[in-house]
Amino acid sequence: MNKKVSNIKTPLAESVIKKLRSGDIVYLSGTIYTARDQAHRLIMEMIKKKKKLPFEMKGQVIYYCGPTSARFKGHAGSCGPTTSSRMDKYTIKLLSLGLKGMIGKGERSSEIVGAIKEKRAVYFAAPAGLGALVSRHVIESECIAFKKLGPEAVYKFEVKDMPLIVVNDVKGNDVYKRKRKCLR
């Protein structure tokens, strides 16, 4: 596995994305948006109806997460990643609108890995099971769309040094497939 560590910022520039490699560790800072299944479904309805989206997709990062309310001092409660493959049916359309990064957990379909390569984007894994720890990297949080969905609403997060691993890069590499090969 690569051991390169990078500090990167949003919105993601193509010059940054093309340097990232599957297995790299990154610390992400800037604005990201949360969206799970229901928010994705509603965003797709908005696209079909040609309505203004809750945020501009170009260069942005979506975190597949449903944050809990902050219980103590902080801007978000536990905010661990959800299974990314559930968003695969929406991903190609969002990539075509300029989405450049996705954060979640688990493998993506070969079709999505190909689309990530084609659209020059990146898929990151967040540490699963460590939602409370991840929340420490959220320095601001605001619900910007679909408030009725509760934790599955779209939240705008400002994050600082959020730890992530590059899973799928612009070369079509996949950290999960590399890991399986190493274990054989």
C-alpha positions in Angstrom: 0.0 0.0 0.0 1.0 3.5 -0.6 2.0 5.5 2.4 1.8 9.0 1.0 0.1 11.4 3.3 -1.4 14.7 1.9 -3.4 17.6 3.2 -6.0 18.6 0.7 -8.8 21.2 0.5 -12.2 21.5 -1.1 -13.4 22.2 -3.6 -11.2 19.5 -5.1 -9.1 20.7 -8.0 -8.3 18.2 -10.8 -4.6 18.9 -10.3 -4.9 17.6 -6.7 -7.2 14.6 -7.7 -4.8 13.3 -10.4 -1.9 13.1 -7.8 -3.9 11.0 -5.4 -3.4 7.2 -5.5 -5.4 4.4 -4.1 -4.0 3.7 -0.5 -2.9 7.3 0.1 -3.9 8.8 3.4 -5.4 12.3 3.2 -6.5 15.0 5.7 -9.3 16.9 4.1 -10.3 20.4 5.0 -13.0 22.7 3.7 -16.7 22.3 2.8 -18.3 18.9 2.3 -22.0 17.9 2.0 -23.7 15.0 3.7 -26.3 13.0 1.8 -27.6 9.5 2.2 -30.2 7.5 0.3 -33.3 9.7 0.7 -31.4 12.9 0.1 -29.9 11.4 -3.1 -33.4 10.4 -4.3 -34.8 13.9 -3.7 -31.8 15.5 -5.4 -32.4 13.3 -8.5 -36.1 14.4 -8.5 -34.9 18.0 -8.4 -32.6 17.3 -11.4 -35.4 15.7 -13.4 -37.6 18.8 -12.6 -34.7 21.1 -13.5 -34.9 22.7 -10.0 -31.9 24.5 -8.4 -30.0 22.0 -6.3 -29.1 22.5 -2.6 -25.5 23.0 -3.5 -23.4 23.4 -6.7 -21.9 19.9 -7.5 -18.9 21.2 -9.4 -15.7 20.3 -7.5 -17.6 19.2 -4.4 -17.4 16.3 -2.1 -20.4 14.3 -0.8 -20.1 12.4 2.5 -22.4 9.4 2.7 -23.4 10.1 6.3 -26.3 10.8 8.5 -25.0 12.8 11.4 -26.6 12.7 14.8 -27.3 15.8 16.8 -24.4 17.2 18.8 -24.9 16.1 22.4 -22.1 18.1 23.9 -19.7 20.8 22.8 -19.2 20.4 19.1 -20.9 21.0 15.7 -22.1 17.5 15.0 -22.8 14.3 16.8 -21.5 11.0 15.6 -21.0 11.1 11.9 -19.6 7.8 10.6 -19.9 6.7 7.0 -22.7 4.6 5.5 -22.4 1.9 2.9 -21.5 3.7 -0.4 -22.8 1.1 -2.8 -26.4 2.1 -2.0 -25.6 5.4 -3.7 -24.2 3.8 -6.9 -27.5 4.3 -8.8 -27.2 8.1 -8.4 -23.4 8.5 -8.7 -22.9 8.6 -12.5 -25.4 11.5 -12.9 -23.8 13.4 -10.0 -20.3 12.9 -11.5 -21.6 14.2 -14.8 -22.7 17.4 -13.0 -19.1 17.9 -11.7 -19.1 16.0 -8.4 -15.4 15.3 -7.7 -15.3 13.4 -4.4 -17.3 10.9 -2.4 -16.7 9.7 1.1 -18.2 6.5 2.6 -17.3 2.9 3.4 -17.2 -0.2 1.3 -16.5 -1.1 -2.3 -18.1 0.5 -5.3 -19.3 -1.4 -8.3 -17.0 -1.8 -11.3 -19.3 0.6 -13.3 -18.8 3.3 -10.6 -15.0 2.7 -10.5 -14.9 3.2 -14.2 -17.0 6.4 -14.0 -14.7 7.7 -11.3 -11.8 7.1 -13.6 -13.6 8.6 -16.7 -14.8 11.7 -14.8 -11.5 12.2 -13.0 -13.0 12.0 -9.5 -12.0 10.2 -6.3 -13.6 8.0 -3.7 -12.4 8.1 -0.1 -13.1 5.8 2.8 -13.8 7.3 6.3 -13.0 5.3 9.4 -16.1 3.1 9.9 -17.1 2.6 13.5 -15.4 5.8 14.6 -18.2 8.3 14.0 -17.7 10.1 17.3 -14.0 10.5 16.4 -14.8 11.7 12.9 -17.2 14.3 14.4 -14.2 16.0 16.1 -13.1 17.2 12.6 -16.4 18.9 11.9 -15.9 22.6 12.9 -19.2 23.9 11.5 -22.5 22.2 10.6 -25.7 23.5 8.9 -28.7 21.7 7.6 -29.2 23.1 4.1 -31.9 20.9 2.6 -34.6 18.4 3.3 -34.7 19.1 7.1 -37.7 16.8 7.5 -35.4 13.9 6.8 -33.6 14.5 10.2 -30.1 13.0 10.1 -30.6 12.0 6.4 -31.1 15.7 5.5 -28.3 17.5 3.5 -25.8 19.1 5.9 -23.0 21.5 4.9 -20.0 20.6 7.0 -16.8 22.6 7.4 -14.2 20.1 8.2 -10.6 20.4 9.3 -8.0 17.6 8.8 -10.7 14.9 8.3 -8.7 11.6 8.0 -9.5 9.5 4.9 -8.0 6.8 2.7 -8.1 7.0 -1.1 -10.0 3.9 -2.2 -10.6 4.6 -6.0 -8.3 7.0 -7.9 -8.3 8.4 -11.5 -6.2 5.5 -12.7 -9.0 3.0 -11.8 -7.1 1.5 -8.9 -9.0 0.0 -6.0 -7.6 -0.3 -2.5 -10.0 -3.2 -1.7 -8.9 -5.2 -4.7 -5.2 -4.6 -3.9 -5.8 -5.7 -0.3 -7.4 -9.0 -1.5 -4.4 -9.7 -3.8 -2.0 -9.1 -1.0 -3.8 -11.6 1.2 -3.7 -14.5 -1.3 
